[in-house]
Amino acid sequence: MNAPRSPAERQHRISEIAYRIWESEGRPQGQAQRHWQMAEKLVLAEERQAELRNNHDEKPPAHPPEQDP
């Protein structure tokens, strides 16, 4: 993910992940809220990771280059 997600994109991503979790657990009944919360945490982690990568790529060098006298 390179750009911030819109709320609609974020909701769609959460929905996709929650569905995969539900399927991976054998499609249990009564677990939708737990699956949704798990998916929200995963999407938030994805977004934070992308933000850290983007911030790292944009940072100037820690020390200015040395100049010849």
PDB file of N, CA, C and O in Angstrom:
ATOM      1  N   MET A   1       0.833  -1.167   0.000  1.00  0.00           N
ATOM      2  CA  MET A   1       0.000   0.000   0.000  1.00  0.00           C
ATOM      3  C   MET A   1       0.879   1.232   0.000  1.00  0.00           C
ATOM      4  O   MET A   1       1.668   1.413   0.928  1.00  0.00           O
ATOM      5  N   ASN A   2       0.774   2.079  -0.997  1.00  0.00           N
ATOM      6  CA  ASN A   2       1.609   3.260  -1.092  1.00  0.00           C
ATOM      7  C   ASN A   2       0.906   4.535  -0.677  1.00  0.00           C
ATOM      8  O   ASN A   2       1.561   5.471  -0.218  1.00  0.00           O
ATOM      9  N   ALA A   3      -0.404   4.602  -0.823  1.00  0.00           N
ATOM     10  CA  ALA A   3      -1.157   5.795  -0.483  1.00  0.00           C
ATOM     11  C   ALA A   3      -2.150   5.462   0.620  1.00  0.00           C
ATOM     12  O   ALA A   3      -2.569   4.314   0.769  1.00  0.00           O
ATOM     13  N   PRO A   4      -2.521   6.479   1.393  1.00  0.00           N
ATOM     14  CA  PRO A   4      -3.533   6.217   2.419  1.00  0.00           C
ATOM     15  C   PRO A   4      -4.821   5.704   1.793  1.00  0.00           C
ATOM     16  O   PRO A   4      -5.202   6.123   0.700  1.00  0.00           O
ATOM     17  N   ARG A   5      -5.477   4.810   2.483  1.00  0.00           N
ATOM     18  CA  ARG A   5      -6.734   4.257   1.989  1.00  0.00           C
ATOM     19  C   ARG A   5      -7.881   5.178   2.360  1.00  0.00           C
ATOM     20  O   ARG A   5      -7.867   5.831   3.404  1.00  0.00           O
ATOM     21  N   SER A   6      -8.864   5.216   1.494  1.00  0.00           N
ATOM     22  CA  SER A   6     -10.098   5.919   1.827  1.00  0.00           C
ATOM     23  C   SER A   6     -10.859   5.043   2.821  1.00  0.00           C
ATOM     24  O   SER A   6     -10.575   3.851   2.936  1.00  0.00           O
ATOM     25  N   PRO A   7     -11.823   5.624   3.540  1.00  0.00           N
ATOM     26  CA  PRO A   7     -12.617   4.793   4.452  1.00  0.00           C
ATOM     27  C   PRO A   7     -13.288   3.617   3.737  1.00  0.00           C
ATOM     28  O   PRO A   7     -13.366   2.520   4.291  1.00  0.00           O
ATOM     29  N   ALA A   8     -13.767   3.836   2.525  1.00  0.00           N
ATOM     30  CA  ALA A   8     -14.420   2.748   1.782  1.00  0.00           C
ATOM     31  C   ALA A   8     -13.418   1.649   1.431  1.00  0.00           C
ATOM     32  O   ALA A   8     -13.741   0.465   1.524  1.00  0.00           O
ATOM     33  N   GLU A   9     -12.213   2.031   1.029  1.00  0.00           N
ATOM     34  CA  GLU A   9     -11.182   1.036   0.707  1.00  0.00           C
ATOM     35  C   GLU A   9     -10.786   0.247   1.953  1.00  0.00           C
ATOM     36  O   GLU A   9     -10.595  -0.968   1.897  1.00  0.00           O
ATOM     37  N   ARG A  10     -10.667   0.949   3.071  1.00  0.00           N
ATOM     38  CA  ARG A  10     -10.305   0.297   4.328  1.00  0.00           C
ATOM     39  C   ARG A  10     -11.392  -0.709   4.730  1.00  0.00           C
ATOM     40  O   ARG A  10     -11.082  -1.838   5.109  1.00  0.00           O
ATOM     41  N   GLN A  11     -12.656  -0.304   4.647  1.00  0.00           N
ATOM     42  CA  GLN A  11     -13.763  -1.197   4.991  1.00  0.00           C
ATOM     43  C   GLN A  11     -13.767  -2.439   4.102  1.00  0.00           C
ATOM     44  O   GLN A  11     -13.993  -3.554   4.573  1.00  0.00           O
ATOM     45  N   HIS A  12     -13.516  -2.230   2.817  1.00  0.00           N
ATOM     46  CA  HIS A  12     -13.492  -3.356   1.882  1.00  0.00           C
ATOM     47  C   HIS A  12     -12.361  -4.323   2.239  1.00  0.00           C
ATOM     48  O   HIS A  12     -12.556  -5.538   2.229  1.00  0.00           O
ATOM     49  N   ARG A  13     -11.197  -3.790   2.548  1.00  0.00           N
ATOM     50  CA  ARG A  13     -10.053  -4.633   2.911  1.00  0.00           C
ATOM     51  C   ARG A  13     -10.352  -5.413   4.194  1.00  0.00           C
ATOM     52  O   ARG A  13     -10.057  -6.605   4.284  1.00  0.00           O
ATOM     53  N   ILE A  14     -10.936  -4.739   5.178  1.00  0.00           N
ATOM     54  CA  ILE A  14     -11.295  -5.408   6.429  1.00  0.00           C
ATOM     55  C   ILE A  14     -12.279  -6.534   6.149  1.00  0.00           C
ATOM     56  O   ILE A  14     -12.144  -7.635   6.683  1.00  0.00           O
ATOM     57  N   SER A  15     -13.261  -6.253   5.314  1.00  0.00           N
ATOM     58  CA  SER A  15     -14.271  -7.253   4.967  1.00  0.00           C
ATOM     59  C   SER A  15     -13.638  -8.479   4.312  1.00  0.00           C
ATOM     60  O   SER A  15     -13.983  -9.614   4.639  1.00  0.00           O
ATOM     61  N   GLU A  16     -12.713  -8.240   3.390  1.00  0.00           N
ATOM     62  CA  GLU A  16     -12.031  -9.354   2.714  1.00  0.00           C
ATOM     63  C   GLU A  16     -11.276 -10.223   3.709  1.00  0.00           C
ATOM     64  O   GLU A  16     -11.354 -11.451   3.662  1.00  0.00           O
ATOM     65  N   ILE A  17     -10.548  -9.579   4.604  1.00  0.00           N
ATOM     66  CA  ILE A  17      -9.742 -10.326   5.570  1.00  0.00           C
ATOM     67  C   ILE A  17     -10.633 -11.061   6.565  1.00  0.00           C
ATOM     68  O   ILE A  17     -10.370 -12.216   6.898  1.00  0.00           O
ATOM     69  N   ALA A  18     -11.685 -10.399   7.041  1.00  0.00           N
ATOM     70  CA  ALA A  18     -12.608 -11.050   7.980  1.00  0.00           C
ATOM     71  C   ALA A  18     -13.218 -12.298   7.346  1.00  0.00           C
ATOM     72  O   ALA A  18     -13.379 -13.325   8.005  1.00  0.00           O
ATOM     73  N   TYR A  19     -13.552 -12.199   6.074  1.00  0.00           N
ATOM     74  CA  TYR A  19     -14.125 -13.349   5.365  1.00  0.00           C
ATOM     75  C   TYR A  19     -13.118 -14.498   5.295  1.00  0.00           C
ATOM     76  O   TYR A  19     -13.472 -15.659   5.499  1.00  0.00           O
ATOM     77  N   ARG A  20     -11.863 -14.162   5.003  1.00  0.00           N
ATOM     78  CA  ARG A  20     -10.832 -15.210   4.934  1.00  0.00           C
ATOM     79  C   ARG A  20     -10.628 -15.880   6.291  1.00  0.00           C
ATOM     80  O   ARG A  20     -10.451 -17.095   6.378  1.00  0.00           O
ATOM     81  N   ILE A  21     -10.656 -15.063   7.350  1.00  0.00           N
ATOM     82  CA  ILE A  21     -10.519 -15.621   8.702  1.00  0.00           C
ATOM     83  C   ILE A  21     -11.681 -16.570   8.981  1.00  0.00           C
ATOM     84  O   ILE A  21     -11.483 -17.683   9.469  1.00  0.00           O
ATOM     85  N   TRP A  22     -12.888 -16.119   8.667  1.00  0.00           N
ATOM     86  CA  TRP A  22     -14.094 -16.931   8.875  1.00  0.00           C
ATOM     87  C   TRP A  22     -13.973 -18.259   8.140  1.00  0.00           C
ATOM     88  O   TRP A  22     -14.255 -19.316   8.704  1.00  0.00           O
ATOM     89  N   GLU A  23     -13.552 -18.202   6.875  1.00  0.00           N
ATOM     90  CA  GLU A  23     -13.386 -19.440   6.104  1.00  0.00           C
ATOM     91  C   GLU A  23     -12.303 -20.331   6.697  1.00  0.00           C
ATOM     92  O   GLU A  23     -12.477 -21.546   6.788  1.00  0.00           O
ATOM     93  N   SER A  24     -11.185 -19.730   7.100  1.00  0.00           N
ATOM     94  CA  SER A  24     -10.069 -20.523   7.622  1.00  0.00           C
ATOM     95  C   SER A  24     -10.424 -21.223   8.928  1.00  0.00           C
ATOM     96  O   SER A  24      -9.816 -22.234   9.280  1.00  0.00           O
ATOM     97  N   GLU A  25     -11.414 -20.684   9.648  1.00  0.00           N
ATOM     98  CA  GLU A  25     -11.843 -21.301  10.903  1.00  0.00           C
ATOM     99  C   GLU A  25     -13.012 -22.264  10.705  1.00  0.00           C
ATOM    100  O   GLU A  25     -13.599 -22.741  11.676  1.00  0.00           O
ATOM    101  N   GLY A  26     -13.345 -22.546   9.455  1.00  0.00           N
ATOM    102  CA  GLY A  26     -14.409 -23.501   9.183  1.00  0.00           C
ATOM    103  C   GLY A  26     -15.803 -22.904   9.156  1.00  0.00           C
ATOM    104  O   GLY A  26     -16.792 -23.614   9.338  1.00  0.00           O
ATOM    105  N   ARG A  27     -15.883 -21.607   8.930  1.00  0.00           N
ATOM    106  CA  ARG A  27     -17.161 -20.886   8.824  1.00  0.00           C
ATOM    107  C   ARG A  27     -18.048 -21.019  10.066  1.00  0.00           C
ATOM    108  O   ARG A  27     -19.226 -21.357   9.951  1.00  0.00           O
ATOM    109  N   PRO A  28     -17.492 -20.758  11.239  1.00  0.00           N
ATOM    110  CA  PRO A  28     -18.302 -20.883  12.457  1.00  0.00           C
ATOM    111  C   PRO A  28     -19.347 -19.772  12.553  1.00  0.00           C
ATOM    112  O   PRO A  28     -19.134 -18.658  12.075  1.00  0.00           O
ATOM    113  N   GLN A  29     -20.459 -20.090  13.168  1.00  0.00           N
ATOM    114  CA  GLN A  29     -21.517 -19.103  13.392  1.00  0.00           C
ATOM    115  C   GLN A  29     -21.204 -18.305  14.661  1.00  0.00           C
ATOM    116  O   GLN A  29     -20.567 -18.813  15.584  1.00  0.00           O
ATOM    117  N   GLY A  30     -21.656 -17.057  14.695  1.00  0.00           N
ATOM    118  CA  GLY A  30     -21.535 -16.242  15.896  1.00  0.00           C
ATOM    119  C   GLY A  30     -20.161 -15.662  16.149  1.00  0.00           C
ATOM    120  O   GLY A  30     -19.892 -15.197  17.257  1.00  0.00           O
ATOM    121  N   GLN A  31     -19.287 -15.672  15.167  1.00  0.00           N
ATOM    122  CA  GLN A  31     -17.923 -15.170  15.345  1.00  0.00           C
ATOM    123  C   GLN A  31     -17.626 -13.939  14.492  1.00  0.00           C
ATOM    124  O   GLN A  31     -16.474 -13.515  14.399  1.00  0.00           O
ATOM    125  N   ALA A  32     -18.648 -13.368  13.874  1.00  0.00           N
ATOM    126  CA  ALA A  32     -18.434 -12.262  12.933  1.00  0.00           C
ATOM    127  C   ALA A  32     -17.729 -11.073  13.581  1.00  0.00           C
ATOM    128  O   ALA A  32     -16.815 -10.497  12.991  1.00  0.00           O
ATOM    129  N   GLN A  33     -18.148 -10.705  14.789  1.00  0.00           N
ATOM    130  CA  GLN A  33     -17.536  -9.548  15.441  1.00  0.00           C
ATOM    131  C   GLN A  33     -16.062  -9.803  15.743  1.00  0.00           C
ATOM    132  O   GLN A  33     -15.222  -8.927  15.534  1.00  0.00           O
ATOM    133  N   ARG A  34     -15.752 -10.990  16.229  1.00  0.00           N
ATOM    134  CA  ARG A  34     -14.350 -11.329  16.524  1.00  0.00           C
ATOM    135  C   ARG A  34     -13.517 -11.331  15.250  1.00  0.00           C
ATOM    136  O   ARG A  34     -12.394 -10.826  15.239  1.00  0.00           O
ATOM    137  N   HIS A  35     -14.060 -11.894  14.178  1.00  0.00           N
ATOM    138  CA  HIS A  35     -13.338 -11.914  12.902  1.00  0.00           C
ATOM    139  C   HIS A  35     -13.123 -10.494  12.391  1.00  0.00           C
ATOM    140  O   HIS A  35     -12.047 -10.172  11.886  1.00  0.00           O
ATOM    141  N   TRP A  36     -14.140  -9.643  12.520  1.00  0.00           N
ATOM    142  CA  TRP A  36     -14.025  -8.261  12.059  1.00  0.00           C
ATOM    143  C   TRP A  36     -12.947  -7.530  12.860  1.00  0.00           C
ATOM    144  O   TRP A  36     -12.136  -6.802  12.287  1.00  0.00           O
ATOM    145  N   GLN A  37     -12.933  -7.718  14.171  1.00  0.00           N
ATOM    146  CA  GLN A  37     -11.934  -7.057  15.008  1.00  0.00           C
ATOM    147  C   GLN A  37     -10.525  -7.537  14.676  1.00  0.00           C
ATOM    148  O   GLN A  37      -9.582  -6.745  14.652  1.00  0.00           O
ATOM    149  N   MET A  38     -10.389  -8.816  14.424  1.00  0.00           N
ATOM    150  CA  MET A  38      -9.084  -9.345  14.023  1.00  0.00           C
ATOM    151  C   MET A  38      -8.640  -8.710  12.709  1.00  0.00           C
ATOM    152  O   MET A  38      -7.483  -8.313  12.564  1.00  0.00           O
ATOM    153  N   ALA A  39      -9.551  -8.616  11.765  1.00  0.00           N
ATOM    154  CA  ALA A  39      -9.239  -8.034  10.462  1.00  0.00           C
ATOM    155  C   ALA A  39      -8.884  -6.561  10.598  1.00  0.00           C
ATOM    156  O   ALA A  39      -7.966  -6.085   9.930  1.00  0.00           O
ATOM    157  N   GLU A  40      -9.595  -5.830  11.450  1.00  0.00           N
ATOM    158  CA  GLU A  40      -9.277  -4.412  11.665  1.00  0.00           C
ATOM    159  C   GLU A  40      -7.847  -4.255  12.171  1.00  0.00           C
ATOM    160  O   GLU A  40      -7.116  -3.375  11.716  1.00  0.00           O
ATOM    161  N   LYS A  41      -7.451  -5.105  13.108  1.00  0.00           N
ATOM    162  CA  LYS A  41      -6.089  -5.043  13.647  1.00  0.00           C
ATOM    163  C   LYS A  41      -5.056  -5.327  12.561  1.00  0.00           C
ATOM    164  O   LYS A  41      -4.016  -4.672  12.497  1.00  0.00           O
ATOM    165  N   LEU A  42      -5.348  -6.300  11.714  1.00  0.00           N
ATOM    166  CA  LEU A  42      -4.413  -6.627  10.636  1.00  0.00           C
ATOM    167  C   LEU A  42      -4.291  -5.481   9.634  1.00  0.00           C
ATOM    168  O   LEU A  42      -3.190  -5.169   9.181  1.00  0.00           O
ATOM    169  N   VAL A  43      -5.408  -4.858   9.289  1.00  0.00           N
ATOM    170  CA  VAL A  43      -5.379  -3.742   8.339  1.00  0.00           C
ATOM    171  C   VAL A  43      -4.637  -2.558   8.953  1.00  0.00           C
ATOM    172  O   VAL A  43      -3.846  -1.906   8.271  1.00  0.00           O
ATOM    173  N   LEU A  44      -4.880  -2.277  10.219  1.00  0.00           N
ATOM    174  CA  LEU A  44      -4.164  -1.194  10.886  1.00  0.00           C
ATOM    175  C   LEU A  44      -2.660  -1.466  10.876  1.00  0.00           C
ATOM    176  O   LEU A  44      -1.866  -0.557  10.633  1.00  0.00           O
ATOM    177  N   ALA A  45      -2.274  -2.697  11.137  1.00  0.00           N
ATOM    178  CA  ALA A  45      -0.852  -3.060  11.110  1.00  0.00           C
ATOM    179  C   ALA A  45      -0.271  -2.887   9.710  1.00  0.00           C
ATOM    180  O   ALA A  45       0.852  -2.404   9.563  1.00  0.00           O
ATOM    181  N   GLU A  46      -1.028  -3.278   8.677  1.00  0.00           N
ATOM    182  CA  GLU A  46      -0.579  -3.076   7.286  1.00  0.00           C
ATOM    183  C   GLU A  46      -0.337  -1.597   7.014  1.00  0.00           C
ATOM    184  O   GLU A  46       0.678  -1.217   6.430  1.00  0.00           O
ATOM    185  N   GLU A  47      -1.289  -0.769   7.446  1.00  0.00           N
ATOM    186  CA  GLU A  47      -1.196   0.667   7.182  1.00  0.00           C
ATOM    187  C   GLU A  47      -0.028   1.294   7.929  1.00  0.00           C
ATOM    188  O   GLU A  47       0.678   2.143   7.385  1.00  0.00           O
ATOM    189  N   ARG A  48       0.176   0.879   9.169  1.00  0.00           N
ATOM    190  CA  ARG A  48       1.318   1.398   9.942  1.00  0.00           C
ATOM    191  C   ARG A  48       2.633   0.988   9.297  1.00  0.00           C
ATOM    192  O   ARG A  48       3.561   1.791   9.198  1.00  0.00           O
ATOM    193  N   GLN A  49       2.711  -0.257   8.862  1.00  0.00           N
ATOM    194  CA  GLN A  49       3.925  -0.751   8.203  1.00  0.00           C
ATOM    195  C   GLN A  49       4.217   0.064   6.949  1.00  0.00           C
ATOM    196  O   GLN A  49       5.358   0.457   6.709  1.00  0.00           O
ATOM    197  N   ALA A  50       3.185   0.316   6.155  1.00  0.00           N
ATOM    198  CA  ALA A  50       3.359   1.096   4.931  1.00  0.00           C
ATOM    199  C   ALA A  50       3.783   2.520   5.259  1.00  0.00           C
ATOM    200  O   ALA A  50       4.626   3.095   4.570  1.00  0.00           O
ATOM    201  N   GLU A  51       3.201   3.087   6.307  1.00  0.00           N
ATOM    202  CA  GLU A  51       3.561   4.448   6.704  1.00  0.00           C
ATOM    203  C   GLU A  51       5.017   4.514   7.143  1.00  0.00           C
ATOM    204  O   GLU A  51       5.731   5.455   6.796  1.00  0.00           O
ATOM    205  N   LEU A  52       5.456   3.519   7.903  1.00  0.00           N
ATOM    206  CA  LEU A  52       6.856   3.478   8.331  1.00  0.00           C
ATOM    207  C   LEU A  52       7.791   3.359   7.133  1.00  0.00           C
ATOM    208  O   LEU A  52       8.825   4.024   7.077  1.00  0.00           O
ATOM    209  N   ARG A  53       7.421   2.507   6.172  1.00  0.00           N
ATOM    210  CA  ARG A  53       8.243   2.371   4.963  1.00  0.00           C
ATOM    211  C   ARG A  53       8.305   3.692   4.208  1.00  0.00           C
ATOM    212  O   ARG A  53       9.375   4.113   3.768  1.00  0.00           O
ATOM    213  N   ASN A  54       7.159   4.342   4.061  1.00  0.00           N
ATOM    214  CA  ASN A  54       7.117   5.613   3.334  1.00  0.00           C
ATOM    215  C   ASN A  54       7.925   6.678   4.052  1.00  0.00           C
ATOM    216  O   ASN A  54       8.650   7.439   3.410  1.00  0.00           O
ATOM    217  N   ASN A  55       7.812   6.746   5.376  1.00  0.00           N
ATOM    218  CA  ASN A  55       8.577   7.729   6.141  1.00  0.00           C
ATOM    219  C   ASN A  55      10.062   7.444   6.054  1.00  0.00           C
ATOM    220  O   ASN A  55      10.867   8.371   5.965  1.00  0.00           O
ATOM    221  N   HIS A  56      10.434   6.183   6.078  1.00  0.00           N
ATOM    222  CA  HIS A  56      11.843   5.817   5.973  1.00  0.00           C
ATOM    223  C   HIS A  56      12.402   6.237   4.614  1.00  0.00           C
ATOM    224  O   HIS A  56      13.525   6.736   4.535  1.00  0.00           O
ATOM    225  N   ASP A  57      11.638   6.042   3.557  1.00  0.00           N
ATOM    226  CA  ASP A  57      12.084   6.395   2.213  1.00  0.00           C
ATOM    227  C   ASP A  57      12.226   7.898   2.034  1.00  0.00           C
ATOM    228  O   ASP A  57      13.018   8.344   1.204  1.00  0.00           O
ATOM    229  N   GLU A  58      11.469   8.693   2.799  1.00  0.00           N
ATOM    230  CA  GLU A  58      11.472  10.142   2.626  1.00  0.00           C
ATOM    231  C   GLU A  58      12.471  10.854   3.525  1.00  0.00           C
ATOM    232  O   GLU A  58      12.740  12.036   3.313  1.00  0.00           O
ATOM    233  N   LYS A  59      13.029  10.177   4.520  1.00  0.00           N
ATOM    234  CA  LYS A  59      13.919  10.829   5.472  1.00  0.00           C
ATOM    235  C   LYS A  59      15.250  11.199   4.814  1.00  0.00           C
ATOM    236  O   LYS A  59      15.794  10.436   4.015  1.00  0.00           O
ATOM    237  N   PRO A  60      15.767  12.385   5.163  1.00  0.00           N
ATOM    238  CA  PRO A  60      17.106  12.737   4.679  1.00  0.00           C
ATOM    239  C   PRO A  60      18.148  11.919   5.440  1.00  0.00           C
ATOM    240  O   PRO A  60      17.834  11.337   6.478  1.00  0.00           O
ATOM    241  N   PRO A  61      19.363  11.867   4.946  1.00  0.00           N
ATOM    242  CA  PRO A  61      20.406  11.117   5.647  1.00  0.00           C
ATOM    243  C   PRO A  61      20.583  11.648   7.068  1.00  0.00           C
ATOM    244  O   PRO A  61      20.366  12.834   7.319  1.00  0.00           O
ATOM    245  N   ALA A  62      20.973  10.782   7.993  1.00  0.00           N
ATOM    246  CA  ALA A  62      21.141  11.179   9.388  1.00  0.00           C
ATOM    247  C   ALA A  62      22.263  12.196   9.550  1.00  0.00           C
ATOM    248  O   ALA A  62      22.172  13.098  10.382  1.00  0.00           O
ATOM    249  N   HIS A  63      23.312  12.054   8.762  1.00  0.00           N
ATOM    250  CA  HIS A  63      24.442  12.977   8.829  1.00  0.00           C
ATOM    251  C   HIS A  63      24.641  13.603   7.458  1.00  0.00           C
ATOM    252  O   HIS A  63      24.607  12.910   6.441  1.00  0.00           O
ATOM    253  N   PRO A  64      24.850  14.922   7.431  1.00  0.00           N
ATOM    254  CA  PRO A  64      25.092  15.532   6.117  1.00  0.00           C
ATOM    255  C   PRO A  64      26.394  14.993   5.527  1.00  0.00           C
ATOM    256  O   PRO A  64      27.316  14.648   6.266  1.00  0.00           O
ATOM    257  N   PRO A  65      26.469  14.923   4.220  1.00  0.00           N
ATOM    258  CA  PRO A  65      27.720  14.444   3.613  1.00  0.00           C
ATOM    259  C   PRO A  65      28.874  15.376   3.962  1.00  0.00           C
ATOM    260  O   PRO A  65      28.719  16.594   4.051  1.00  0.00           O
ATOM    261  N   GLU A  66      30.036  14.757   4.157  1.00  0.00           N
ATOM    262  CA  GLU A  66      31.208  15.579   4.478  1.00  0.00           C
ATOM    263  C   GLU A  66      31.632  16.355   3.244  1.00  0.00           C
ATOM    264  O   GLU A  66      31.554  15.871   2.114  1.00  0.00           O
ATOM    265  N   GLN A  67      32.086  17.578   3.501  1.00  0.00           N
ATOM    266  CA  GLN A  67      32.526  18.436   2.399  1.00  0.00           C
ATOM    267  C   GLN A  67      34.042  18.540   2.419  1.00  0.00           C
ATOM    268  O   GLN A  67      34.671  18.524   3.477  1.00  0.00           O
ATOM    269  N   ASP A  68      34.612  18.647   1.228  1.00  0.00           N
ATOM    270  CA  ASP A  68      36.055  18.833   1.131  1.00  0.00           C
ATOM    271  C   ASP A  68      36.397  20.250   1.562  1.00  0.00           C
ATOM    272  O   ASP A  68      35.687  21.193   1.213  1.00  0.00           O
ATOM    273  N   PRO A  69      37.495  20.413   2.330  1.00  0.00           N
ATOM    274  CA  PRO A  69      37.887  21.775   2.767  1.00  0.00           C
ATOM    275  C   PRO A  69      38.402  22.621   1.638  1.00  0.00           C
ATOM    276  O   PRO A  69      38.766  23.778   1.850  1.00  0.00           O
TER     277      PRO A  69
END
